[in-house]
C-alpha cells in the first residue's frame, strides 16, 4: 500500500525512486526542493551533485555545484538562494 501524505484536496502519494538519475548517482540528505514555471524540479542535496534538476516526468536534466563545498558544509543559505533565483528567473 502506498504512503499518502496530506489531507483533503492536498494529498500526495510517495513514489520511491521517482528521480531518474544517471547511473551511480543518488540524492543524499535533501534540504530543499523547488519547482519553476516549466515544472522542472530543483533538488538541493548534500550528495556529490548538490543541485540536481529534473523534468516534471522525473528525467534528469542537469546538475551543478559539484566543485562546491556548500553541500558538505550544511549551509542553510543556498536553498533560499535557489528559491529566490527560481522566482526571479535567474536560474542557469
Kinemage of the C-alpha trace (Angstrom):
@kinemage 1
@onewidth
@group {chain A} dominant
@subgroup {mainchain}
@vectorlist {calphas} color= white
{ca unk a 1} P 0.000 0.000 0.000
{ca unk a 2} L 1.496 3.396 -0.990
{ca unk a 3} L 2.122 6.073 1.618
{ca unk a 4} L -0.270 9.053 1.294
{ca unk a 5} L 0.658 12.409 2.831
{ca unk a 6} L -1.624 15.410 3.382
{ca unk a 7} L -5.387 15.643 3.525
{ca unk a 8} L -8.405 16.887 1.589
{ca unk a 9} L -7.503 18.260 -1.840
{ca unk a 10} L -3.818 18.273 -0.907
{ca unk a 11} L -2.958 14.590 -0.799
{ca unk a 12} L 0.297 13.251 -2.187
{ca unk a 13} L 1.423 9.693 -2.856
{ca unk a 14} L 5.039 8.806 -2.080
{ca unk a 15} L 6.793 7.354 -5.145
{ca unk a 16} L 10.032 5.635 -4.173
{ca unk a 17} L 12.929 6.198 -6.590
{ca unk a 18} L 10.929 8.756 -8.622
{ca unk a 19} L 14.036 10.627 -9.789
{ca unk a 20} L 15.670 9.078 -12.869
{ca unk a 21} L 19.293 9.880 -12.085
{ca unk a 22} L 22.418 8.905 -14.046
{ca unk a 23} L 23.906 5.525 -13.089
{ca unk a 24} L 25.698 5.660 -9.746
{ca unk a 25} L 24.067 8.929 -8.638
{ca unk a 26} L 21.823 9.345 -5.632
{ca unk a 27} L 20.309 12.147 -3.586
{ca unk a 28} L 21.640 12.408 -0.048
{ca unk a 29} L 20.030 14.386 2.731
{ca unk a 30} L 17.745 16.574 0.584
{ca unk a 31} L 17.495 20.017 2.171
{ca unk a 32} L 15.280 21.873 -0.306
{ca unk a 33} L 13.068 21.317 -3.339
{ca unk a 34} L 11.610 23.941 -5.690
{ca unk a 35} L 9.656 23.937 -8.955
{ca unk a 36} L 9.961 26.553 -11.711
{ca unk a 37} L 7.401 27.847 -14.223
{ca unk a 38} L 8.231 24.989 -16.624
{ca unk a 39} L 7.585 22.394 -13.880
{ca unk a 40} L 11.264 21.467 -13.608
{ca unk a 41} L 12.096 20.172 -10.145
{ca unk a 42} L 15.230 21.587 -8.454
{ca unk a 43} L 16.631 19.407 -5.680
{ca unk a 44} L 19.336 20.708 -3.336
{ca unk a 45} L 21.036 17.852 -1.520
{ca unk a 46} L 24.249 17.146 0.377
{ca unk a 47} L 25.500 14.471 -2.008
{ca unk a 48} L 28.223 14.583 -4.660
{ca unk a 49} L 25.909 16.548 -7.012
{ca unk a 50} L 24.434 19.310 -4.802
{ca unk a 51} L 21.956 20.839 -7.278
{ca unk a 52} L 20.012 18.405 -9.457
{ca unk a 53} L 17.356 19.460 -11.962
{ca unk a 54} L 14.677 17.013 -13.109
{ca unk a 55} L 11.837 17.289 -15.617
{ca unk a 56} L 8.257 17.012 -14.384
{ca unk a 57} L 8.394 13.390 -15.581
{ca unk a 58} L 11.423 12.723 -13.333
{ca unk a 59} L 14.047 12.663 -16.119
{ca unk a 60} L 17.485 14.075 -15.296
{ca unk a 61} L 18.021 17.495 -16.944
{ca unk a 62} L 21.266 18.829 -15.450
{ca unk a 63} L 23.232 19.408 -12.273
{ca unk a 64} L 25.669 21.930 -10.889
{ca unk a 65} L 27.700 22.640 -7.782
{ca unk a 66} L 29.936 19.580 -7.900
{ca unk a 67} L 33.071 21.658 -7.248
{ca unk a 68} L 31.430 23.488 -4.345
{ca unk a 69} L 31.818 22.693 -0.665
{ca unk a 70} L 28.323 24.075 0.085
{ca unk a 71} L 26.753 20.615 0.127
{ca unk a 72} L 29.240 19.359 2.695
{ca unk a 73} L 29.180 22.405 4.975
{ca unk a 74} L 25.476 22.309 5.695
{ca unk a 75} L 24.943 25.909 4.596
{ca unk a 76} L 21.333 26.954 5.065
{ca unk a 77} L 21.535 29.959 2.742
{ca unk a 78} L 21.798 28.032 -0.540
{ca unk a 79} L 18.223 26.634 -0.670
{ca unk a 80} L 16.875 30.145 -0.077
{ca unk a 81} L 19.115 31.496 -2.831
{ca unk a 82} L 17.899 28.768 -5.168
{ca unk a 83} L 14.237 29.503 -4.470
{ca unk a 84} L 14.843 33.229 -4.943
{ca unk a 85} L 16.590 32.569 -8.268
{ca unk a 86} L 13.668 30.435 -9.424
{ca unk a 87} L 11.102 33.114 -8.640
{ca unk a 88} L 13.157 35.855 -10.295
{ca unk a 89} L 14.052 33.801 -13.358
{ca unk a 90} L 17.796 33.933 -12.839
{ca unk a 91} L 18.473 30.201 -12.983
{ca unk a 92} L 21.206 28.766 -15.170
